[in-house]
C-alpha cells in the first residue's frame, strides 16, 4: 500500500475506533456486576466441565428477526445518507448495493446474558421454563485486557441497545467519517485514481466491519425488559474471502486461550434430519474464577438440585464452596 494511503487509512481507522468507544461508553458495554446466562441443567454441566460455551449463528436464534431488524435500520440510514450525499456518489452507490450482499454472506455468532439475577421472564424464556438454572459470570470476565500487539479480540462484549435514534446517529457518524476521509484523500492524492481506489477499498471494508460491530447489539424497544448483554463473533465475507472482525481491546483476550471462529461446527437438533443442523462457533476458555454464582430454577427442588450441581462443580475441578448456589425466589406460577 502506498505510504500516503496507508497513513490516511490508519487515521480513518483510529477515528472510527473512537466513535465505537464513545458508543460503548454511552450504552455501558462492560458490566459492573455479575451477569447471568439462563439455561438448562444439561447445558450447565457442559459449560462447567468444558469451560466453554457455543455461540449460535444469529439465523438460528429463537427470534432471528432481532438481528434482521438491526440490519434493516442500518440499511435505511445508509440509503438516506446516500440520497443526501453530494460527494463521491459512485462510492456510496457501490457501498449501498453491496452491503446487503456482504450481510447475507457473512457470519455472526452470539451468546446472551441477562443483567438480572432470579429474573422471572428469563426463567420462562430461557431457563428451561423454570426447570433450569442461571450461571452468574463475574464482571471481570468482560473487562478489556491488553492483547498482544498483533492480536485483535475475536469476541466482543456489548450491552444491547434498544434506542433506535441513538443507534441511527452512531451509524451516521461512521458514514460521515468515511465521506470526510474520501474528500481528504482526493485532495491529498491530487486526483490519482489508483490511490483513491486503493483508499476507498480499505475504507469500504473497515466501514462495513464497523457497522457489523453495531448490529448484533441492537434490538427493538419491545425487548428492553430482557436486560440483555451479548458476546458475539463476526466474520465478514468481503472480496470472496472471510475476514475475522478485528476489534482491539474489546475483550480480555490476553488472559484466555483464543479459539478462532473459523473453528465452527454444526450441532444437529435432529439426528435424522440434516436440515436441522445449527451452525455454532466456540467461545474462548474461561477460568474457574469467572463463575461466581449459580441460581436454581423456581420449579426445581432446591436441595436436590443443589446436590447435583455441587457434584458437577467438583467433577469440573471447582473447589468446594467456591461457587455460591442460590435458591430462586421468583413467584413462578404453578411452582
C-alpha positions as CSV (number, residue, x, y, z in Angstrom):
1,X,0.0,0.0,0.0
2,X,1.2,3.5,-0.8
3,X,2.6,5.3,2.2
4,X,0.3,8.2,1.9
5,X,-2.8,6.0,1.5
6,X,-1.6,3.8,4.5
7,X,-1.3,6.9,6.6
8,X,-4.8,8.2,5.7
9,X,-6.3,4.7,6.2
10,X,-4.8,4.5,9.7
11,X,-6.1,7.9,10.6
12,X,-9.6,6.8,9.4
13,X,-9.4,3.6,11.5
14,X,-8.2,5.5,14.6
15,X,-11.2,7.9,14.3
16,X,-13.5,5.0,13.6
17,X,-12.5,3.3,16.8
18,X,-13.1,6.5,18.8
19,X,-16.7,6.5,17.6
20,X,-17.1,2.9,18.6
21,X,-15.5,3.6,22.1
22,X,-17.9,6.6,22.6
23,X,-20.8,4.4,21.6
24,X,-19.7,1.7,24.1
25,X,-19.5,4.3,26.9
26,X,-23.0,5.6,26.2
27,X,-24.6,2.2,26.4
28,X,-22.3,0.7,29.0
29,X,-20.9,-2.3,27.3
30,X,-18.8,-3.6,30.3
31,X,-21.0,-4.7,33.3
32,X,-20.1,-3.7,36.8
33,X,-22.0,-6.5,38.4
34,X,-22.3,-10.2,37.6
35,X,-24.4,-11.1,34.6
36,X,-26.4,-14.3,34.1
37,X,-26.9,-17.0,31.4
38,X,-30.2,-18.8,31.8
39,X,-30.1,-22.3,30.6
40,X,-31.0,-26.0,31.3
41,X,-29.2,-28.2,33.8
42,X,-27.7,-30.3,31.0
43,X,-26.2,-27.2,29.3
44,X,-24.9,-26.0,32.7
45,X,-23.0,-29.3,33.1
46,X,-21.4,-29.0,29.6
47,X,-20.4,-25.3,30.2
48,X,-18.9,-26.0,33.6
49,X,-16.9,-29.1,32.6
50,X,-15.7,-27.8,29.2
51,X,-15.3,-24.2,30.5
52,X,-16.6,-23.1,27.1
53,X,-19.9,-22.2,25.5
54,X,-21.2,-22.3,22.0
55,X,-22.1,-19.2,20.1
56,X,-25.2,-19.6,17.9
57,X,-25.5,-18.3,14.3
58,X,-28.0,-15.4,14.5
59,X,-30.1,-17.0,11.8
60,X,-30.9,-19.8,14.3
61,X,-31.8,-17.7,17.3
62,X,-35.3,-18.1,18.9
63,X,-36.2,-14.9,17.1
64,X,-33.8,-14.3,14.1
65,X,-35.7,-11.2,13.2
66,X,-33.9,-9.5,16.1
67,X,-30.7,-9.0,14.1
68,X,-32.6,-8.6,10.8
69,X,-34.3,-5.6,12.2
70,X,-30.9,-4.1,13.2
71,X,-29.6,-4.6,9.7
72,X,-32.8,-3.0,8.2
73,X,-32.2,0.1,10.3
74,X,-28.5,0.2,9.2
75,X,-29.6,-0.1,5.5
76,X,-32.2,2.6,5.9
77,X,-29.7,5.0,7.3
78,X,-27.2,4.2,4.5
79,X,-29.9,4.9,1.8
80,X,-30.9,8.2,3.4
81,X,-27.2,9.2,3.7
82,X,-26.6,8.3,0.0
83,X,-29.5,10.4,-1.1
84,X,-28.2,13.4,0.8
85,X,-24.5,12.9,-0.1
86,X,-23.1,15.2,-2.8
87,X,-19.6,13.7,-2.8
88,X,-18.3,10.6,-4.5
89,X,-21.8,9.2,-5.4
90,X,-20.2,6.2,-7.2
91,X,-18.6,5.1,-3.9
92,X,-21.8,5.3,-1.9
93,X,-23.9,3.7,-4.5
94,X,-21.4,0.8,-4.7
95,X,-21.3,0.5,-0.9
96,X,-25.1,0.6,-0.6
97,X,-25.7,-2.1,-3.2
98,X,-23.0,-4.4,-1.8
99,X,-23.7,-4.0,1.9
100,X,-26.7,-6.3,1.7
101,X,-24.7,-8.9,-0.1
102,X,-21.9,-8.7,2.5
103,X,-24.5,-9.1,5.2
104,X,-26.0,-12.2,3.6
105,X,-22.6,-13.9,3.1
106,X,-21.1,-13.0,6.5
107,X,-21.3,-14.9,9.7
108,X,-22.5,-13.6,13.1
109,X,-22.5,-15.8,16.2
110,X,-23.9,-14.6,19.5
111,X,-24.2,-15.7,23.2
112,X,-26.5,-13.9,25.5
113,X,-26.6,-12.9,29.2
114,X,-29.1,-11.1,31.4
115,X,-28.1,-8.4,33.8
116,X,-30.9,-9.5,36.2
117,X,-30.5,-12.4,38.6
118,X,-33.5,-14.6,39.5
119,X,-35.5,-12.8,36.8
120,X,-38.9,-14.3,36.2
121,X,-39.2,-13.5,32.5
122,X,-35.8,-15.0,31.8
123,X,-36.7,-18.2,33.7
124,X,-39.7,-18.5,31.4
125,X,-37.9,-17.7,28.1
126,X,-34.5,-19.2,28.6
127,X,-34.3,-21.1,31.9
128,X,-36.0,-24.3,30.8
129,X,-39.4,-23.0,31.8
130,X,-38.2,-22.7,35.4
131,X,-36.6,-26.1,35.5
132,X,-33.1,-24.9,34.7
133,X,-30.6,-22.6,36.2
134,X,-28.8,-19.3,35.7
135,X,-25.0,-19.1,35.7
136,X,-23.5,-15.9,37.2
137,X,-20.4,-14.6,35.4
138,X,-18.1,-12.3,37.3
139,X,-17.8,-8.8,35.7
140,X,-14.0,-9.2,35.4
141,X,-14.7,-11.7,32.6
142,X,-15.9,-8.9,30.4
143,X,-13.2,-6.3,31.1
144,X,-10.9,-5.4,28.2
145,X,-7.3,-6.6,28.6
146,X,-4.2,-5.8,26.7
147,X,-3.8,-8.3,23.8
148,X,-0.6,-8.8,22.1
149,X,0.4,-6.1,19.5
150,X,-0.5,-8.3,16.5
151,X,-3.7,-9.8,18.1
152,X,-7.2,-8.3,18.0
153,X,-10.1,-9.7,20.0
154,X,-12.2,-12.3,18.3
155,X,-15.0,-11.8,20.7
156,X,-16.8,-8.6,21.6
157,X,-18.9,-7.9,24.6
158,X,-21.8,-5.4,24.2
159,X,-24.8,-4.3,26.1
160,X,-27.8,-4.5,23.9
161,X,-29.1,-1.1,22.8
162,X,-32.9,-0.6,22.5
163,X,-32.7,3.1,21.4
164,X,-33.1,3.3,17.6
165,X,-32.4,7.0,17.5
166,X,-29.1,6.6,19.3
167,X,-28.3,3.6,17.1
168,X,-29.0,5.5,13.9
169,X,-27.0,8.5,14.9
170,X,-23.9,6.4,15.5
171,X,-24.3,4.8,12.0
172,X,-24.4,8.3,10.6
173,X,-21.2,9.2,12.4
174,X,-19.4,6.3,10.8
175,X,-20.7,7.2,7.3
176,X,-19.8,10.9,7.8
177,X,-16.3,9.9,8.8
178,X,-15.9,7.8,5.7
179,X,-17.1,10.6,3.5
180,X,-14.7,13.1,5.1
181,X,-11.8,10.7,4.6
182,X,-12.7,10.3,0.9
183,X,-12.7,14.1,0.5
184,X,-9.2,14.3,2.1
185,X,-7.7,11.5,0.1
186,X,-8.9,13.0,-3.2
187,X,-7.2,16.3,-2.2
188,X,-4.0,14.7,-0.9
189,X,-3.6,12.3,-3.8
190,X,-4.2,15.1,-6.3
191,X,-6.7,13.1,-8.3
192,X,-4.6,9.9,-8.7
193,X,-7.3,7.4,-9.5
194,X,-5.4,4.3,-8.4
195,X,-4.5,5.8,-5.0
196,X,-8.1,6.9,-4.5
197,X,-9.4,3.5,-5.4
198,X,-6.9,1.8,-3.0
199,X,-8.0,4.0,-0.2
200,X,-11.7,3.6,-1.0
201,X,-11.4,-0.2,-1.0
202,X,-9.8,-0.1,2.5
203,X,-12.4,2.3,3.8
204,X,-15.2,0.2,2.4
205,X,-14.1,-2.9,4.3
206,X,-13.5,-1.1,7.5
207,X,-16.8,0.8,7.3
208,X,-18.7,-2.5,6.7
209,X,-16.8,-4.0,9.6
210,X,-17.7,-1.1,11.9
211,X,-21.4,-1.4,11.0
212,X,-21.2,-5.1,11.7
213,X,-19.8,-4.3,15.1
214,X,-23.0,-2.4,15.9
215,X,-25.8,-4.5,14.6
216,X,-25.5,-7.6,16.9
217,X,-26.1,-5.3,19.8
218,X,-29.3,-3.6,18.7
219,X,-32.9,-4.8,19.4
220,X,-36.4,-3.4,19.1
221,X,-37.5,-1.4,22.2
222,X,-40.1,-4.1,22.9
223,X,-37.3,-6.4,24.1
224,X,-36.0,-3.9,26.6
225,X,-37.3,-5.8,29.5
226,X,-34.8,-8.6,28.7
227,X,-31.9,-6.5,30.0
228,X,-29.5,-8.3,27.7
229,X,-25.8,-8.3,27.2
230,X,-24.2,-10.2,24.4
231,X,-20.9,-11.7,23.4
232,X,-20.5,-12.1,19.7
233,X,-18.1,-13.1,17.0
234,X,-18.2,-11.8,13.4
235,X,-16.6,-13.0,10.2
236,X,-17.1,-10.6,7.4
237,X,-17.1,-12.0,3.8
238,X,-15.5,-9.4,1.6
239,X,-14.0,-9.9,-1.9
240,X,-14.9,-13.6,-1.7
241,X,-12.8,-14.2,1.5
242,X,-13.6,-14.4,5.2
243,X,-12.1,-11.7,7.3
244,X,-12.3,-12.1,11.1
245,X,-13.8,-8.9,12.5
246,X,-11.0,-7.1,14.4
247,X,-11.8,-5.0,17.4
248,X,-8.7,-4.4,19.6
249,X,-9.0,-4.3,23.4
250,X,-12.7,-5.2,23.4
251,X,-12.2,-8.5,25.3
252,X,-9.7,-9.8,27.7
253,X,-8.0,-12.0,25.1
254,X,-4.5,-11.8,26.6
255,X,-5.6,-13.9,29.6
256,X,-7.5,-16.6,27.8
257,X,-7.0,-19.1,25.1
258,X,-8.5,-17.7,21.9
259,X,-10.2,-20.1,19.5
260,X,-10.7,-18.8,16.0
261,X,-14.3,-18.5,15.0
262,X,-13.2,-20.4,11.8
263,X,-13.3,-23.5,14.2
264,X,-17.0,-24.0,14.0
265,X,-19.3,-27.0,13.8
266,X,-22.9,-27.9,13.3
267,X,-24.9,-29.2,16.2
268,X,-27.8,-31.4,15.0
269,X,-31.2,-30.8,16.7
270,X,-32.5,-34.0,14.9
271,X,-30.1,-36.9,14.3
272,X,-32.0,-37.9,11.2
273,X,-32.8,-34.5,9.6
274,X,-29.6,-32.9,8.3
275,X,-31.6,-29.6,7.7
276,X,-32.0,-29.2,11.4
277,X,-28.3,-28.6,12.0
278,X,-27.4,-25.3,13.7
279,X,-24.0,-23.7,12.9
280,X,-22.1,-23.0,16.1
281,X,-18.8,-21.3,17.0
282,X,-16.7,-21.9,20.1
283,X,-16.0,-19.4,22.8
284,X,-12.7,-18.8,24.4
285,X,-11.9,-20.8,27.5
286,X,-12.9,-19.1,30.7
287,X,-11.4,-19.7,34.1
288,X,-12.9,-21.2,37.3
289,X,-12.8,-17.7,38.9
290,X,-15.1,-16.3,36.1
291,X,-18.2,-18.1,37.5
292,X,-19.4,-16.7,40.9
293,X,-23.0,-17.9,41.3
294,X,-25.5,-20.5,40.1
295,X,-29.2,-19.9,40.7
296,X,-31.5,-22.9,40.8
297,X,-34.7,-22.6,38.9
298,X,-38.0,-21.9,40.7
299,X,-39.6,-25.1,39.6
300,X,-36.8,-27.4,40.8
301,X,-36.5,-29.0,44.3
302,X,-33.7,-26.8,45.6
303,X,-31.9,-29.2,47.9
304,X,-31.9,-32.0,45.3
305,X,-30.7,-29.7,42.5
306,X,-28.1,-28.2,44.8
307,X,-26.5,-31.6,45.5
308,X,-26.5,-32.4,41.8
309,X,-24.9,-29.0,40.9
310,X,-22.3,-29.4,43.7
311,X,-21.4,-32.8,42.2
312,X,-21.0,-31.3,38.7
313,X,-18.8,-28.5,40.1
314,X,-16.5,-30.9,41.9
315,X,-16.2,-33.1,38.7
316,X,-15.4,-29.9,36.7
317,X,-12.5,-29.1,39.1
318,X,-14.1,-26.3,41.1
319,X,-13.1,-26.0,44.8
320,X,-16.0,-27.0,47.1
321,X,-18.0,-23.9,48.2
322,X,-16.2,-21.7,45.7
323,X,-19.3,-21.1,43.7
324,X,-22.4,-19.9,45.5
325,X,-25.6,-21.9,44.8
326,X,-28.7,-19.9,45.4
327,X,-32.4,-20.7,45.5
328,X,-34.8,-18.8,43.3
329,X,-37.4,-16.7,45.0
330,X,-39.3,-15.9,41.8
331,X,-43.1,-16.2,42.0
332,X,-43.4,-18.8,39.3
333,X,-47.0,-19.7,38.6
334,X,-47.6,-23.4,39.1
335,X,-44.5,-23.8,41.3
